[in-house]
Amino acid sequence: MEERSQALLSLAKARLSRRIAFWIFVSIVVIEAIILVPSYFRREQELLEQTENVSAIQARFFLQSAQSMKSEPQLLDLAKSIKRDTNIAGWAIEDNTGRRIMQMGEVSTLTAADVRDKNIVRHRSDKGDRYDVAWNGNQFGSEYVLIVRHNVEFIKQELVAYVWRIIGLVAIISLFVTASTLVILGAIVILPILKLREDLELVADSISQEQMNLQFHSMLTLRKDEVGEVMAAFNQMYARIIKEISERKRAEAIIQKEKDTSEHLLLNILPSAIADRLKMGEKIIADGFNEATVLFADIVNFTELSSKVAPVKLVCLLNEIFSEFDYLAEKYGLEKIKTIGDAYMVVGGLPTYRPNHAEAIADMALDMQKVINNFASDLGEPFTIRIGINTGPVVAGVIGIKKFIYDLWGDTVNVASRMESHGLAGNIQVSDSTYGILQKKYNFADRGKIMIKGKGEMQTYFLIDKIPETINHANTHSKS
């Protein structure tokens, strides 16, 4: 009995046992906390869904019935059937034009415009005490939108109670498991390991210095039992650990080098922001941008030149030209999208938005004209390019699983391409939307209205140069 008491006292005094007890407790708490976080949000989402489901039944009934209503008075009578329970703080009815027909209770932040292209839209207030849901009647054949505001103040109280229940349970489990584990480990492992404490401290110092053939104190005492076998194996394992660490460091250096190479290749294909999203595991990347500026450039008569020049020389020449264009794109913070033959495509304003994307594209276009004059064909004549620019909304994303690219879609892209193909050699043709943004900072020549394939008549302009005062102001601003 006395020996057991002494063993327990030694176990309690040992720093190793206290450390193990501490980390066991912390590990269990951390694990439970990791489980708690998603369960907290899952519980919150369940409460929101329960609240929404109550009003969803009435919303579905109202919107399905509303399609047969012939007049607004009938619609108002139908709306009066909507019951306000303890969680509904208010509701509103709008038509698909955004006109509010009826309002009861609190006013929601959602409108018909928010749900125009969707079946349902949800919004929770910043304080978290209000939850708005808007149902689009189009899914039920109705032309009305029903917006319901829910009072979800009870969710905070419910979540607080839920968290405290979990914390109490975690504390009980952690204390019980820690105490049980410590008692078992103390009898089986901890007390014998205390004799190896000095050797462990020596190992900690030697591993960092990669020293070999150290003499451990535990080896001075020979024991013909399992502990003795552990002591002998300890010395052998130490040597193996040193060897494995050295090999691992060499392998890690090789892996890091390959990783850096792969990272460099990936960034040559995709924008860094998109590459990061792919590495995070996103499968489908597609984003809409309200405004971006797209530039298409094509080298005039390059196709005819390709039939007269050796392939290697042709590719080298095109590589030199496009490398200069790539440098300009990097200089002005623009995103090169792709090249198709002797055509070059670049965009400003995505994937990271910048307010002066149209100016950056215009500056690059002017510099592209200067750069192309430095190159001459085999006939000794300088090359010329046609450039087309347009500004507007676009959709951007990654397509493909092999040889994938970051590409753009939308009418803005098509118009930019038409600006180039319907332009004149040596000129930068811009659309009316781009002209409206740049007209106060650049000089333009009015080309008038021209026929654009697939678009009809369009007003276009030729970008001439940048207004000197704008250039000086930009230089002064950059220096400051």
C-alpha positions as CSV (number, residue, x, y, z in Angstrom):
1,M,0.0,0.0,0.0
2,E,2.8,2.3,0.9
3,E,4.7,1.5,-2.3
4,R,1.6,2.4,-4.4
5,S,1.3,5.7,-2.5
6,Q,4.9,6.5,-3.2
7,A,4.6,5.6,-6.9
8,L,1.5,7.8,-7.2
9,L,3.4,10.6,-5.4
10,S,6.4,10.3,-7.7
11,L,4.0,10.2,-10.7
12,A,2.3,13.4,-9.5
13,K,5.7,15.2,-8.9
14,A,7.2,14.2,-12.3
15,R,7.2,17.0,-14.8
16,L,6.9,14.5,-17.6
17,S,3.6,13.1,-16.2
18,R,2.3,16.6,-15.7
19,R,3.2,17.5,-19.2
20,I,1.6,14.4,-20.6
21,A,-1.5,15.1,-18.6
22,F,-1.6,18.6,-19.8
23,W,-1.3,17.7,-23.5
24,I,-3.8,14.9,-23.2
25,F,-6.2,17.3,-21.8
26,V,-5.4,20.0,-24.3
27,S,-5.6,17.5,-27.2
28,I,-9.0,16.3,-26.2
29,V,-10.3,19.9,-25.7
30,V,-8.9,20.9,-29.1
31,I,-10.4,17.9,-30.8
32,E,-13.8,18.6,-29.2
33,A,-13.4,22.3,-30.1
34,I,-12.7,21.4,-33.8
35,I,-15.9,19.3,-33.7
36,L,-17.8,22.0,-31.9
37,V,-17.1,24.8,-34.5
38,P,-18.8,23.1,-37.5
39,S,-21.5,21.7,-35.2
40,Y,-22.1,25.2,-34.0
41,F,-22.6,26.6,-37.5
42,R,-24.6,23.5,-38.5
43,R,-26.9,24.0,-35.5
44,E,-27.2,27.7,-36.5
45,Q,-28.1,26.7,-40.1
46,E,-30.6,24.1,-38.8
47,L,-32.4,26.8,-36.8
48,L,-32.5,29.1,-39.8
49,E,-33.8,26.4,-42.0
50,Q,-36.5,25.5,-39.4
51,T,-37.5,29.2,-39.3
52,E,-37.5,29.5,-43.1
53,N,-39.5,26.2,-43.6
54,V,-42.4,27.6,-41.6
55,S,-42.8,30.6,-43.9
56,A,-41.9,28.6,-47.0
57,I,-45.1,26.7,-46.9
58,Q,-47.2,29.9,-46.8
59,A,-45.0,31.5,-49.5
60,R,-45.4,28.5,-51.8
61,F,-49.2,28.5,-51.3
62,F,-49.4,32.3,-51.9
63,L,-47.2,32.3,-55.1
64,Q,-49.0,29.3,-56.5
65,S,-52.4,30.9,-55.9
66,A,-51.2,34.4,-57.1
67,Q,-50.9,33.2,-60.7
68,S,-54.7,32.9,-60.9
69,M,-55.4,36.3,-59.4
70,K,-56.8,38.7,-62.0
71,S,-56.5,41.9,-60.1
72,E,-54.6,43.5,-57.2
73,P,-57.6,43.6,-54.9
74,Q,-57.8,39.8,-55.2
75,L,-54.1,39.6,-54.6
76,L,-54.4,41.7,-51.5
77,D,-57.2,39.5,-50.2
78,L,-55.0,36.5,-50.7
79,A,-52.1,38.2,-49.0
80,K,-54.2,38.7,-45.9
81,S,-54.2,35.0,-45.5
82,I,-50.4,35.1,-44.6
83,K,-50.2,34.5,-40.9
84,R,-47.7,36.2,-38.8
85,D,-46.3,33.8,-36.2
86,T,-43.8,34.6,-33.5
87,N,-40.9,34.5,-35.9
88,I,-42.3,36.5,-38.8
89,A,-41.5,40.2,-38.2
90,G,-42.9,41.4,-41.5
91,W,-43.5,40.7,-45.2
92,A,-43.9,42.5,-48.5
93,I,-45.2,41.7,-52.0
94,E,-43.6,43.2,-55.1
95,D,-44.1,42.5,-58.8
96,N,-41.2,41.6,-61.0
97,T,-40.7,45.3,-61.9
98,G,-39.9,46.1,-58.3
99,R,-43.1,47.9,-57.4
100,R,-44.1,47.2,-53.9
101,I,-47.8,46.2,-53.7
102,M,-48.3,45.5,-50.1
103,Q,-46.2,45.8,-46.9
104,M,-46.8,44.5,-43.4
105,G,-44.6,44.8,-40.3
106,E,-40.9,45.5,-40.6
107,V,-39.3,46.4,-43.9
108,S,-36.9,43.9,-45.4
109,T,-33.6,44.9,-47.1
110,L,-34.3,42.5,-50.0
111,T,-36.3,43.6,-53.1
112,A,-37.5,42.0,-56.3
113,A,-34.3,43.1,-58.0
114,D,-32.2,40.9,-55.7
115,V,-34.2,37.7,-56.7
116,R,-34.7,38.6,-60.4
117,D,-32.5,35.7,-61.8
118,K,-32.9,33.3,-58.8
119,N,-35.6,31.3,-57.3
120,I,-34.9,32.3,-53.8
121,V,-32.5,34.8,-52.0
122,R,-31.6,34.8,-48.3
123,H,-30.0,37.6,-46.3
124,R,-29.2,37.9,-42.6
125,S,-28.6,41.2,-40.9
126,D,-25.2,42.2,-39.6
127,K,-26.5,41.8,-36.0
128,G,-27.9,38.4,-36.9
129,D,-31.3,39.1,-35.4
130,R,-33.2,39.4,-38.7
131,Y,-33.3,36.9,-41.5
132,D,-34.9,37.9,-44.8
133,V,-36.0,35.4,-47.5
134,A,-37.4,36.4,-50.9
135,W,-39.2,33.9,-53.1
136,N,-39.4,34.5,-56.9
137,G,-42.8,33.6,-58.2
138,N,-41.5,32.7,-61.6
139,Q,-40.8,29.1,-60.4
140,F,-44.5,28.8,-59.6
141,G,-45.7,30.6,-62.8
142,S,-46.4,33.8,-60.9
143,E,-45.2,37.3,-61.6
144,Y,-44.9,38.4,-58.0
145,V,-42.1,38.3,-55.4
146,L,-42.8,37.5,-51.7
147,I,-40.3,38.8,-49.2
148,V,-40.5,37.7,-45.6
149,R,-38.5,39.1,-42.7
150,H,-38.0,36.7,-39.8
151,N,-37.1,37.6,-36.2
152,V,-34.3,35.2,-35.3
153,E,-33.2,36.7,-32.0
154,F,-33.9,33.4,-30.3
155,I,-31.1,31.7,-32.3
156,K,-28.4,33.5,-30.3
157,Q,-29.9,32.3,-27.0
158,E,-30.3,28.8,-28.3
159,L,-26.7,28.7,-29.6
160,V,-25.3,30.0,-26.3
161,A,-27.1,27.3,-24.4
162,Y,-26.0,24.7,-27.0
163,V,-22.3,25.8,-26.6
164,W,-22.5,25.7,-22.8
165,R,-23.9,22.2,-22.9
166,I,-21.0,21.1,-25.2
167,I,-18.4,22.8,-23.0
168,G,-19.7,21.0,-20.0
169,L,-19.7,17.7,-21.7
170,V,-16.2,18.3,-23.1
171,A,-14.8,19.2,-19.6
172,I,-16.2,16.0,-18.1
173,I,-14.9,13.8,-20.9
174,S,-11.5,15.5,-20.9
175,L,-11.0,15.2,-17.1
176,F,-12.0,11.5,-17.1
177,V,-9.9,10.5,-20.1
178,T,-6.9,12.5,-18.8
179,A,-7.0,10.9,-15.3
180,S,-7.5,7.4,-16.6
181,T,-4.8,7.7,-19.2
182,L,-2.3,9.2,-16.8
183,V,-2.8,6.4,-14.2
184,I,-2.3,3.7,-16.9
185,L,0.7,5.4,-18.5
186,G,2.3,6.1,-15.1
187,A,2.3,2.4,-14.2
188,I,3.4,1.1,-17.6
189,V,5.5,3.8,-19.2
190,I,6.1,7.1,-17.4
191,L,8.0,5.9,-14.3
192,P,10.5,3.8,-16.3
193,I,11.0,6.6,-18.8
194,L,11.9,9.0,-16.0
195,K,15.2,7.1,-15.7
196,L,15.9,8.0,-19.3
197,R,15.3,11.7,-18.8
198,E,18.9,12.8,-19.0
199,D,19.4,10.8,-22.2
200,L,16.3,12.4,-23.8
201,E,17.7,15.8,-23.0
202,L,21.0,14.8,-24.6
203,V,19.1,13.5,-27.6
204,A,17.2,16.7,-28.0
205,D,20.5,18.7,-28.2
206,S,22.3,16.1,-30.5
207,I,19.5,15.8,-33.0
208,S,19.7,19.5,-33.9
209,Q,23.4,19.2,-34.3
210,E,23.2,15.8,-36.1
211,Q,25.9,14.2,-33.8
212,M,26.6,10.5,-33.9
213,N,27.9,7.8,-31.5
214,L,26.9,9.5,-28.3
215,Q,27.4,7.7,-25.0
216,F,24.1,7.5,-23.1
217,H,24.0,7.2,-19.4
218,S,21.3,4.5,-19.6
219,M,23.7,2.2,-21.4
220,L,26.0,2.1,-18.3
221,T,23.4,-0.1,-16.5
222,L,22.6,-3.4,-18.2
223,R,19.2,-4.7,-17.6
224,K,17.9,-8.1,-18.7
225,D,14.3,-7.1,-19.1
226,E,12.1,-5.2,-21.5
227,V,13.4,-1.8,-20.1
228,G,16.9,-2.9,-20.8
229,E,15.9,-3.9,-24.3
230,V,14.3,-0.5,-24.8
231,M,17.6,1.1,-23.6
232,A,19.7,-0.9,-26.1
233,A,17.2,-0.2,-28.9
234,F,17.1,3.5,-27.9
235,N,20.8,3.9,-28.9
236,Q,20.3,2.1,-32.2
237,M,17.2,4.1,-33.0
238,Y,18.9,7.3,-32.3
239,A,21.5,6.6,-35.0
240,R,18.8,5.6,-37.4
241,I,16.9,8.8,-36.6
242,I,20.0,10.9,-37.4
243,K,20.4,9.1,-40.7
244,E,16.7,9.4,-41.6
245,I,16.7,13.1,-40.8
246,S,19.6,13.8,-43.1
247,E,18.0,11.8,-45.9
248,R,14.7,13.6,-45.3
249,K,16.3,17.0,-45.5
250,R,17.8,16.1,-48.8
251,A,14.5,14.8,-50.0
252,E,12.7,17.9,-48.8
253,A,15.2,20.1,-50.6
254,I,14.5,18.2,-53.9
255,I,10.7,18.3,-53.3
256,Q,10.8,22.0,-52.6
257,K,12.8,22.6,-55.8
258,E,10.3,20.7,-57.8
259,K,7.5,22.5,-56.1
260,D,9.0,25.9,-56.9
261,T,9.3,24.8,-60.6
262,S,5.7,23.6,-60.7
263,E,4.6,26.9,-59.0
264,H,6.5,28.9,-61.6
265,L,4.9,27.0,-64.5
266,L,1.4,27.3,-63.0
267,L,1.8,31.1,-62.6
268,N,2.8,31.3,-66.3
269,I,-0.5,29.7,-67.2
270,L,-2.9,31.2,-64.6
271,P,-3.2,34.5,-62.6
272,S,-1.8,34.0,-59.1
273,A,-5.2,34.6,-57.5
274,I,-6.7,31.9,-59.7
275,A,-3.8,29.5,-59.1
276,D,-4.3,29.9,-55.3
277,R,-7.9,29.0,-55.6
278,L,-7.1,25.9,-57.6
279,K,-4.6,24.9,-55.0
280,M,-7.2,25.3,-52.3
281,G,-9.3,22.7,-54.1
282,E,-11.8,24.7,-56.1
283,K,-13.1,22.5,-58.9
284,I,-15.0,25.1,-61.0
285,I,-13.8,28.7,-61.1
286,A,-16.1,31.2,-62.8
287,D,-16.6,34.8,-61.9
288,G,-18.6,37.7,-63.2
289,F,-17.2,41.2,-63.4
290,N,-19.3,44.3,-63.9
291,E,-16.6,46.1,-65.8
292,A,-13.4,45.2,-67.4
293,T,-11.4,46.4,-70.5
294,V,-10.5,43.9,-73.2
295,L,-7.8,44.4,-75.8
296,F,-7.2,42.4,-79.0
297,A,-4.2,43.0,-81.2
298,D,-3.3,41.4,-84.5
299,I,-0.1,41.8,-86.5
300,V,-0.9,43.0,-90.0
301,N,0.2,40.7,-92.9
302,F,1.9,38.2,-90.6
303,T,-0.1,35.4,-92.1
304,E,1.4,36.1,-95.5
305,L,4.9,36.3,-94.0
306,S,4.5,32.9,-92.4
307,S,4.4,31.2,-95.8
308,K,7.7,32.8,-96.8
309,V,9.8,32.5,-93.6
310,A,11.3,29.3,-92.1
311,P,9.1,28.0,-89.2
312,V,11.9,28.3,-86.6
313,K,12.6,31.9,-87.5
314,L,8.9,32.7,-87.6
315,V,8.3,31.3,-84.1
316,C,11.4,33.1,-82.8
317,L,10.2,36.4,-84.2
318,L,6.7,36.0,-82.8
319,N,8.2,35.0,-79.5
320,E,10.3,38.2,-79.3
321,I,7.3,40.4,-80.2
322,F,4.9,38.7,-77.7
323,S,7.6,38.7,-75.0
324,E,7.7,42.5,-75.3
325,F,3.9,42.6,-75.1
326,D,4.1,40.4,-72.0
327,Y,6.5,42.8,-70.4
328,L,4.1,45.7,-71.0
329,A,1.2,43.7,-69.5
330,E,3.3,43.1,-66.4
331,K,4.3,46.7,-66.3
332,Y,0.8,48.0,-66.3
333,G,-0.6,45.3,-64.0
334,L,-2.8,43.7,-66.7
335,E,-3.7,40.0,-67.3
336,K,-2.6,38.3,-70.5
337,I,-5.3,35.9,-71.5
338,K,-3.9,34.1,-74.5
339,T,-2.4,34.2,-78.0
340,I,-4.0,32.8,-81.1
341,G,-1.5,32.6,-83.9
342,D,-0.4,36.2,-84.3
343,A,-3.3,37.6,-82.2
344,Y,-2.7,38.8,-78.7
345,M,-5.4,39.2,-76.0
346,V,-5.1,41.1,-72.7
347,V,-7.6,42.4,-70.1
348,G,-7.6,44.9,-67.3
349,G,-9.7,44.9,-64.2
350,L,-9.6,41.2,-63.3
351,P,-9.2,38.8,-61.6
352,T,-8.4,41.5,-59.1
353,Y,-10.4,44.7,-59.6
354,R,-8.7,48.0,-60.3
355,P,-10.5,51.3,-61.0
356,N,-8.2,52.5,-63.8
357,H,-8.2,49.4,-65.9
358,A,-9.2,51.3,-69.0
359,E,-6.3,53.7,-68.7
360,A,-3.9,50.9,-68.2
361,I,-5.1,49.1,-71.3
362,A,-4.9,52.4,-73.3
363,D,-1.3,53.0,-72.1
364,M,-0.3,49.5,-73.1
365,A,-1.9,49.8,-76.5
366,L,0.1,53.0,-77.2
367,D,3.3,51.3,-76.1
368,M,2.5,48.3,-78.2
369,Q,2.5,50.5,-81.3
370,K,6.0,51.8,-80.3
371,V,7.3,48.3,-79.6
372,I,6.1,46.8,-82.9
373,N,8.0,49.5,-84.8
374,N,11.2,48.1,-83.5
375,F,10.6,44.8,-85.4
376,A,11.0,44.5,-89.2
377,S,10.1,41.7,-91.6
378,D,12.5,40.0,-94.0
379,L,11.5,42.7,-96.5
380,G,13.0,45.4,-94.2
381,E,9.6,47.0,-93.5
382,P,8.4,47.5,-89.9
383,F,5.4,45.6,-88.7
384,T,2.1,47.2,-88.0
385,I,-0.7,46.0,-85.8
386,R,-4.4,46.5,-85.5
387,I,-5.7,47.0,-81.9
388,G,-9.3,46.9,-80.7
389,I,-10.5,47.9,-77.2
390,N,-13.9,47.6,-75.5
391,T,-15.1,48.0,-71.9
392,G,-18.0,46.3,-70.3
393,P,-19.1,43.2,-68.2
394,V,-17.4,39.9,-68.7
395,V,-17.4,36.4,-67.3
396,A,-14.0,34.8,-66.5
397,G,-13.0,31.3,-65.5
398,V,-10.9,28.3,-66.0
399,I,-11.9,25.7,-68.6
400,G,-10.6,22.2,-69.2
401,I,-8.7,19.6,-67.1
402,K,-5.8,19.2,-69.4
403,K,-4.0,22.2,-70.9
404,F,-6.5,24.4,-69.1
405,I,-6.6,28.1,-69.6
406,Y,-8.1,31.2,-67.9
407,D,-10.4,32.7,-70.5
408,L,-13.1,35.4,-70.9
409,W,-16.6,35.2,-72.3
410,G,-19.4,37.7,-73.1
411,D,-20.5,40.3,-75.5
412,T,-17.8,42.7,-74.3
413,V,-15.2,40.2,-75.5
414,N,-16.9,39.8,-78.9
415,V,-17.1,43.6,-79.4
416,A,-13.4,44.0,-78.5
417,S,-12.6,41.4,-81.1
418,R,-14.7,43.2,-83.7
419,M,-13.0,46.5,-82.8
420,E,-9.7,44.9,-83.9
421,S,-10.9,43.0,-87.0
422,H,-12.8,46.1,-88.3
423,G,-10.0,48.4,-87.4
424,L,-7.3,49.9,-89.6
425,A,-3.6,48.9,-89.7
426,G,-1.5,51.0,-87.3
427,N,-4.6,52.3,-85.4
428,I,-6.2,51.6,-82.0
429,Q,-9.9,51.4,-82.5
430,V,-12.0,51.7,-79.3
431,S,-15.8,51.4,-78.7
432,D,-18.0,54.1,-77.5
433,S,-18.0,52.7,-73.9
434,T,-14.2,52.8,-73.7
435,Y,-14.2,56.3,-75.2
436,G,-16.6,57.5,-72.6
437,I,-14.2,56.5,-69.8
438,L,-11.0,57.9,-71.4
439,Q,-12.1,60.9,-73.4
440,K,-10.9,63.4,-70.8
441,K,-7.4,61.9,-70.5
442,Y,-6.6,60.9,-74.1
443,N,-6.9,62.3,-77.6
444,F,-9.2,60.6,-80.0
445,A,-10.1,60.8,-83.7
446,D,-13.8,60.3,-84.4
447,R,-14.2,57.5,-87.0
448,G,-18.0,57.8,-86.9
449,K,-20.4,54.9,-87.2
450,I,-19.3,51.8,-89.0
451,M,-20.9,48.5,-89.7
452,I,-19.8,45.8,-87.3
453,K,-20.5,42.2,-88.1
454,G,-23.2,40.8,-85.9
455,K,-23.8,44.2,-84.2
456,G,-24.9,46.6,-86.9
457,E,-23.8,50.2,-86.8
458,M,-21.5,51.2,-83.9
459,Q,-19.8,54.5,-83.1
460,T,-16.1,54.0,-82.8
461,Y,-13.0,56.1,-82.3
462,F,-9.3,56.0,-82.9
463,L,-7.1,56.4,-79.8
464,I,-4.3,58.8,-80.8
465,D,-2.2,59.6,-77.7
466,K,-2.4,60.6,-74.0
467,I,-3.1,64.3,-73.2
468,P,0.3,65.7,-71.9
469,E,-1.2,67.3,-68.8
470,T,-2.6,63.8,-67.8
471,I,0.9,62.3,-68.3
472,N,2.6,65.0,-66.2
473,H,-0.1,64.7,-63.5
474,A,0.4,60.9,-63.5
475,N,4.2,61.2,-63.2
476,T,3.8,63.7,-60.4
477,H,1.3,61.5,-58.6
478,S,3.6,58.4,-58.8
479,K,6.6,60.4,-57.5
480,S,4.6,61.6,-54.5
